[in-house]
Amino acid sequence: MDQWERERRQAEALMLREHCGRFSRMGWALFAMAVVSQVVQYAAVGLAQVLAPGLAGNMVFLWALNLVSVYLLGFPAFAAVIRGLPAPGPARETEDRPLGAVRFFQVYCISLAGLYLSNYVTLGLTGLIGRLRGVPVSNPAEIIVGYPAALSLILACVVAPVVEELIFRKLLLERLRPYGDKFAMCASALCFGLFHGNLSQFLYAFVIGLIFAYVVLRTGRVWQSMLLHAMVNFVSAGLVPLLEPLGTIGGAILGLFVLGMIFQGIVFFIALRRELWFRQGNTGFREARKWELFFGNPGMIFFCVVAGLTIVSSLLVL
C-alpha cells in the first residue's frame, strides 16, 4: 500500500470517528435527559411512599413531579451535554418566511390526521399485545387526564411544546441538518418517539415529529412548531375535557371532529405533496452509512437501551 492510499484511509477513518462522535454526543445528551428524569421520578415517588404515602397518588404532586423531572431537570441535562457540539449556521434554504394562516391550518390538519391514523395502528398493536398476555396494555399518557384542568393545560399546551420543540426541533435538528433534510427529520422524529418512553405514544410522536421537523427546516422558525405542538395537544388536554360532560353529544362532536380532521388532513397532504422538497446533506455519506454511524456509537446505544427498557416496562404494567 503506497503512502497516498494510507493517508486517504487514515483521513477517511478520522472523518468517520468525527461523525460517530457527533452522533454519540447527541445520544449522551438524550441519555442524560432520560436518566435524570427517571431517577428523579423514582426517587421522589419512593420517598413519598415512605414519608407521606398519600402523596404518591396525589395528582398535583404527580403533575409537579413530571414538570420538575422532565422539563426543569431533564432538559438542562440535555442542553449541558449537547451544547459542546457545534451546530452549523442557518442554511439559505431555511431563511424563508413563516407559514401563513391558511398554510398553517393545512399543516395543523395534516398533523392531526397523521396523529389519529398512526394512533389507530398503535391501538391495534397494543390490543393484540393485550390479548396475547391476557391483560389490556395501559397507556401511561392517560395519567394527564387526572391532572387538574388548569395544570394539565399548562403542561400540555405551554411547557411541553416549548421545551420539547427546543430539544428536538432546535438543538437536535440543527445538528442533524448537515446530513440532509430527510435524515434529519427521521432521526429527530425517532428520538422524539423514543423520548416518550411508551408504545402508546411512540408511533404518533414519530409521525408528528416528522411534520414539525419539516416545518422548522423550511421556515427556520421553531416557534411555529411550538404553536402546532400546543394546538395538537390542546385537543386531548382541552377539547376532550370540555366535551366529556356532554356525554353522548360530546362524544358525537368529538367523533365528527376527528373524522373531519382526518379527511381534511389527507386532502391537504395530497394537494401539497408536490410542493415538498428536501435539501441534500453535505457530508457525502450514503443513507445506509448515516444510519450505521447514528446507531453505532456508545451514546446512542445507551439512549436506545434506556428508552427500549422504559417502553418494555410500560407494557408490563398491569
Disulfide bonds with the S-S distance in Angstrom:
none
